[in-house]
Amino acid sequence: MKFKVLKSKILRNLFIAIGVLVIGNLISVYYLNSARTNVLDLPKVPRLLVKLLNVNLEANLPTYFSALVLLGDAILLAFIAYGSKAIGERFWHWIGLSAIFVFISLDEMIQIHEQLRAPMEALFNTSGLLYFAWFIPYFALVVIIGIAYFKFMMRLPKKILKLFILAGVVFVFGAVGMEMLGGMHAEVHSEDTLTYALMYSFEEFLEMSGAVIFFYALIFYLEMKFKTTSFVFGSKDV
């Protein structure tokens, strides 16, 4: 089975979509800043654009895009698990990763992590880089998963491993690193500033980019690993 997957085209189109969303978000940030951060002060059309495009809001285009890419990651991981089982190789690690990405996709949609913010802040009395304390249990889980998957990762082909690491670093730096920096800024200057809006915009850009890079890496792995499986998305890469 041969793969005819336009990996480069998929990657390019997904990043074009991210670029469009980033521009739309920046337009929403401009409108919010002009309205002194109160969306209700805006005329009807700009207010609709903010609700539709701002990455810091829920149930809009950036949210759905991120959730769908993450769900796509989960589906590809499930394909890899199925293929690995079919050829008699270990597959539980892939199933575990697929389940994790299903949860991350769901979290992106319904903001599960936001429900942890208040109790974590009350429990640890956080400030500074830890001001947004929701990520504390998430970061602990990332460390645990990293340790549990270390040997598994080391068995991956080097090209795939590099892409996995790149995707993970980009995503985690956005989800945790920029969240920490944004929290430190928000504690001092509040969340109603242009600087904070640009920080959460960059955070979401990194998260989307990490998810897309991982999607590309998984397609690459499928193509390398399962040469007898055919997933035809288009003509051969040039």
ABEGO torsion letter per residue (X at the ends): XBBBBBAAAAAAAAAAAAAAAAAAAAAAAAAAAAAGGBAAABBAAAAAAAAAABAABBGBAAAAAAAAAAAAAAAAAAAAAAAAAAAGBBAAAAAAAAAAAAAAAAAAAAGAAAAAAAAAAAAAGBBEAAABAAAAAAAAAAAAAAAAAAAAAAABBAAAAAAAAAAAAAAAAAAAAAAAAAAAAAAAAEABBAAAAAAAAAAAAAAAAAAAAAAAAAAAAAAAABAABBBBAEBBBX
